[in-house]
Amino acid sequence: MDSGSGGAFRRRVERAAELRALRVSGLTLQEEQELAAAEEKERDLRARFDEATRAEYLIRDAMAQGKFDHLKYAGKPIPGLGRSTTLTGGSRA
């Protein structure tokens, strides 16, 4: 069997598995197509932004939702932050 027909067979098997999963999940074909389109749009949006931009957005979004409002050391110094420990036996304050 050449690779072309093997690829076509694989696609048919994958499509059959998708259709079986749809029957089990109860989604209609139109709902599945809408879901696939939404997932594709989400992938496109994610691909446009690098990791740092994405992280910055998520942090700002969480701040806007108040998810950082009740942290244990809010407005206070965090114990041990800024102290460095060395493995050579020297001490730093």
C-alpha positions in Angstrom: 0.0 0.0 0.0 1.5 3.4 -0.9 1.6 6.3 1.5 -1.2 8.2 -0.4 -3.8 5.5 0.0 -2.6 4.9 3.6 -3.2 8.6 4.4 -6.6 8.5 2.8 -7.5 5.4 4.9 -6.3 7.0 8.1 -8.4 10.1 7.4 -11.5 7.9 6.8 -10.8 6.0 10.0 -10.3 9.3 12.0 -13.5 10.7 10.5 -15.5 7.6 11.4 -14.2 7.9 15.0 -15.3 11.5 15.1 -18.8 10.7 13.8 -19.1 7.9 16.5 -18.0 10.4 19.2 -20.6 12.9 17.9 -23.4 10.3 18.2 -22.3 9.5 21.7 -22.0 13.2 22.7 -25.4 14.1 21.3 -24.1 17.0 19.3 -25.7 17.7 15.9 -23.5 18.1 12.8 -24.2 21.9 12.8 -23.2 22.1 16.5 -20.0 20.2 15.8 -19.1 22.5 12.9 -19.8 25.6 15.1 -17.6 24.1 17.8 -14.8 23.3 15.3 -15.0 26.8 13.9 -14.8 28.3 17.4 -11.8 26.1 18.3 -10.0 27.1 15.1 -10.6 30.8 15.9 -9.2 30.3 19.4 -6.1 28.6 17.9 -5.6 31.5 15.5 -5.8 34.0 18.3 -3.4 32.1 20.4 -0.9 31.8 17.6 -0.8 35.6 17.2 0.6 36.4 20.6 3.8 35.2 22.2 4.0 33.6 25.7 5.0 36.9 27.5 2.0 38.8 26.0 -0.3 36.0 26.9 1.0 35.8 30.5 0.6 39.6 30.9 -3.0 39.5 29.6 -3.9 36.6 32.0 -2.3 38.5 35.0 -4.1 41.7 34.1 -7.4 39.8 33.6 -7.0 38.1 37.0 -6.3 41.4 38.7 -9.4 43.0 37.1 -11.5 40.1 38.4 -10.0 40.6 41.9 -8.4 37.2 42.1 -5.3 38.7 43.9 -7.2 40.7 46.4 -7.1 38.3 49.3 -3.5 37.0 49.2 -1.8 36.2 52.5 0.9 38.8 52.3 -1.0 41.5 50.4 0.7 44.9 51.0 3.4 43.3 53.3 6.9 42.1 52.6 7.1 38.4 51.8 9.3 36.6 54.3 12.6 35.4 52.8 12.1 37.2 49.5 15.3 38.9 48.4 17.6 36.8 50.6 20.0 34.7 48.7 21.5 31.5 49.8 24.8 30.3 48.5 26.0 26.8 48.3 29.7 27.8 48.9 29.1 28.3 52.7 29.3 32.1 52.6 26.4 34.1 54.2 24.7 37.0 52.7 22.1 39.2 54.4 
